[in-house]
Amino acid sequence: MKISQKGLYALQALMMLARHYQQGAIKIREIAYEENLPEKFLELILLELKNARIVESVRGANGGYQLRRPPSEIHLSEIIRLIDGPLAPLGDAESLREQIDRDAPHRALYKVFLQVRDAAARILDNTSLADIADEARTPKNKRERKQKETGVVPMVVRGNRSLNENS
């Protein structure tokens, strides 16, 4: 699975809408400014999200975009699949299962790819916009305490690379 720049922008915009969910529609210009996103590209992304019924547009002086459903009902897997396609490293889960059946000499390799896909899907299917919007609101020292308690080091995406937050 590779998340494109478009996918990252979509996730960032949706996180912002999730953080401001109770405040009504937000103008594209405000989303672009707060998330430091290119406004014209964001317009295209929001139109795609609107067509997929993830966001809705509101006309008028107080218009803009807002989530169609509560942030807790929108999962990362839905957004990533919409923008970037299958979660599997090589096609979707069904094509990986076909490769496992068809390519006996490399069956073990395709089984690993399927396990990677299934693990990623489980995480993304169980992580909502509300989850990550709440994390964005959590002060850094509170995150660090949670990290020490759980031993889990959060990942931060910078540019096209995923980096450990402590790097």
C-alpha positions as CSV (number, residue, x, y, z in Angstrom):
1,M,0.0,0.0,0.0
2,K,1.3,3.4,-0.9
3,I,-0.5,6.6,0.0
4,S,-0.2,9.3,-2.6
5,Q,0.2,13.0,-1.9
6,K,-3.5,13.4,-2.9
7,G,-4.4,10.7,-0.3
8,L,-2.4,12.6,2.4
9,Y,-4.1,15.9,1.5
10,A,-7.5,14.2,1.7
11,L,-6.8,12.7,5.1
12,Q,-5.4,16.1,6.4
13,A,-8.5,18.0,5.1
14,L,-10.8,15.4,6.6
15,M,-9.0,15.5,10.0
16,M,-9.5,19.3,10.0
17,L,-13.2,18.9,9.3
18,A,-13.4,16.2,12.0
19,R,-11.7,18.6,14.5
20,H,-14.3,21.3,13.7
21,Y,-17.3,18.8,13.2
22,Q,-19.7,20.7,15.5
23,Q,-18.9,24.1,13.9
24,G,-20.7,23.5,10.6
25,A,-19.3,24.1,7.1
26,I,-15.8,25.4,6.6
27,K,-14.6,27.3,3.6
28,I,-12.0,25.6,1.3
29,R,-9.7,28.6,1.8
30,E,-9.8,28.0,5.6
31,I,-9.1,24.3,5.2
32,A,-6.2,25.0,2.8
33,Y,-4.8,27.7,5.1
34,E,-5.0,25.7,8.4
35,E,-3.6,22.5,6.8
36,N,-1.2,24.3,4.5
37,L,-2.6,22.6,1.4
38,P,-2.8,23.9,-2.2
39,E,-6.3,25.4,-2.6
40,K,-6.9,24.4,-6.2
41,F,-5.9,20.8,-5.6
42,L,-8.0,20.7,-2.4
43,E,-11.0,21.7,-4.4
44,L,-10.6,18.7,-6.7
45,I,-10.1,16.4,-3.7
46,L,-13.2,17.7,-1.9
47,L,-15.3,17.3,-5.0
48,E,-14.2,13.6,-5.2
49,L,-15.0,13.2,-1.4
50,K,-18.4,14.9,-2.0
51,N,-19.2,12.5,-4.9
52,A,-18.3,9.6,-2.6
53,R,-20.7,11.1,0.0
54,I,-18.0,11.5,2.7
55,V,-18.4,15.3,2.7
56,E,-21.2,17.7,1.7
57,S,-21.0,21.2,0.5
58,V,-23.1,24.0,1.9
59,R,-23.9,27.0,-0.3
60,G,-24.1,30.6,0.9
61,A,-22.2,33.1,2.9
62,N,-21.6,30.6,5.7
63,G,-21.0,27.8,3.2
64,G,-18.2,25.5,2.7
65,Y,-17.6,21.8,3.4
66,Q,-18.5,19.5,6.3
67,L,-18.5,15.8,7.0
68,R,-21.7,14.0,6.0
69,R,-21.4,11.6,8.9
70,P,-19.9,11.8,12.4
71,P,-16.1,11.5,12.4
72,S,-16.4,8.2,14.4
73,E,-18.2,6.6,11.4
74,I,-15.6,7.5,8.8
75,H,-12.7,5.1,8.7
76,L,-9.3,5.6,7.2
77,S,-9.6,2.5,5.0
78,E,-12.6,4.0,3.3
79,I,-10.7,7.2,2.4
80,I,-7.5,5.5,1.3
81,R,-9.4,3.0,-0.8
82,L,-11.3,5.8,-2.5
83,I,-8.3,8.0,-3.2
84,D,-5.5,5.4,-3.7
85,G,-7.1,2.1,-4.4
86,P,-6.5,-1.3,-2.7
87,L,-4.6,-1.7,0.5
88,A,-2.6,-4.7,-0.7
89,P,1.0,-4.2,-1.9
90,L,0.0,-6.0,-5.2
91,G,-3.6,-5.5,-6.2
92,D,-6.5,-6.3,-3.9
93,A,-7.0,-9.2,-1.4
94,E,-8.8,-11.4,-4.0
95,S,-5.9,-11.1,-6.6
96,L,-3.4,-12.0,-3.9
97,R,-5.5,-15.1,-3.1
98,E,-5.5,-16.0,-6.8
99,Q,-1.7,-15.7,-6.9
100,I,-1.4,-17.9,-3.9
101,D,-3.5,-20.6,-5.7
102,R,-1.9,-20.1,-9.1
103,D,1.8,-19.6,-8.3
104,A,2.9,-22.6,-6.1
105,P,6.7,-21.8,-6.2
106,H,6.0,-18.3,-4.8
107,R,3.0,-19.1,-2.6
108,A,4.8,-18.3,0.6
109,L,5.7,-14.8,-0.7
110,Y,2.1,-14.0,-1.7
111,K,0.9,-15.3,1.7
112,V,3.1,-12.8,3.4
113,F,1.8,-10.0,1.2
114,L,-1.8,-11.0,2.0
115,Q,-0.9,-11.0,5.8
116,V,0.5,-7.5,5.4
117,R,-2.6,-6.4,3.6
118,D,-4.9,-7.9,6.2
119,A,-2.9,-6.3,9.1
120,A,-3.0,-2.9,7.4
121,A,-6.7,-3.3,6.6
122,R,-7.5,-4.3,10.3
123,I,-5.7,-1.1,11.6
124,L,-7.3,1.2,9.0
125,D,-10.7,-0.4,9.3
126,N,-10.6,0.2,13.0
127,T,-9.2,3.8,13.0
128,S,-11.8,6.6,12.5
129,L,-11.3,10.2,11.8
130,A,-12.4,10.8,15.3
131,D,-9.5,8.7,16.6
132,I,-6.9,10.7,14.7
133,A,-8.5,14.0,15.2
134,D,-8.5,13.3,19.0
135,E,-4.8,12.4,18.8
136,A,-4.1,15.7,17.0
137,R,-5.7,17.6,19.9
138,T,-3.7,15.7,22.5
139,P,-0.8,17.7,23.9
140,K,2.6,16.3,23.0
141,N,3.6,15.6,26.7
142,K,0.4,13.6,27.1
143,R,1.3,11.6,24.0
144,E,4.8,11.0,25.3
145,R,3.4,9.7,28.6
146,K,1.0,7.4,26.7
147,Q,4.0,6.2,24.6
148,K,6.0,5.4,27.7
149,E,3.0,3.5,29.2
150,T,2.2,1.5,26.1
151,G,5.6,1.2,24.4
152,V,4.0,2.3,21.1
153,V,5.9,4.9,19.1
154,P,3.6,6.9,16.9
155,M,4.5,7.4,13.2
156,V,4.6,10.8,11.6
157,V,4.3,11.2,7.8
158,R,6.7,13.7,6.4
159,G,6.8,14.2,2.6
160,N,6.7,10.9,0.9
161,R,8.4,9.0,3.8
162,S,7.1,7.6,7.1
163,L,9.4,8.5,9.9
164,N,9.5,7.5,13.5
165,E,8.5,10.5,15.6
166,N,11.7,10.2,17.6
167,S,14.0,10.3,14.6
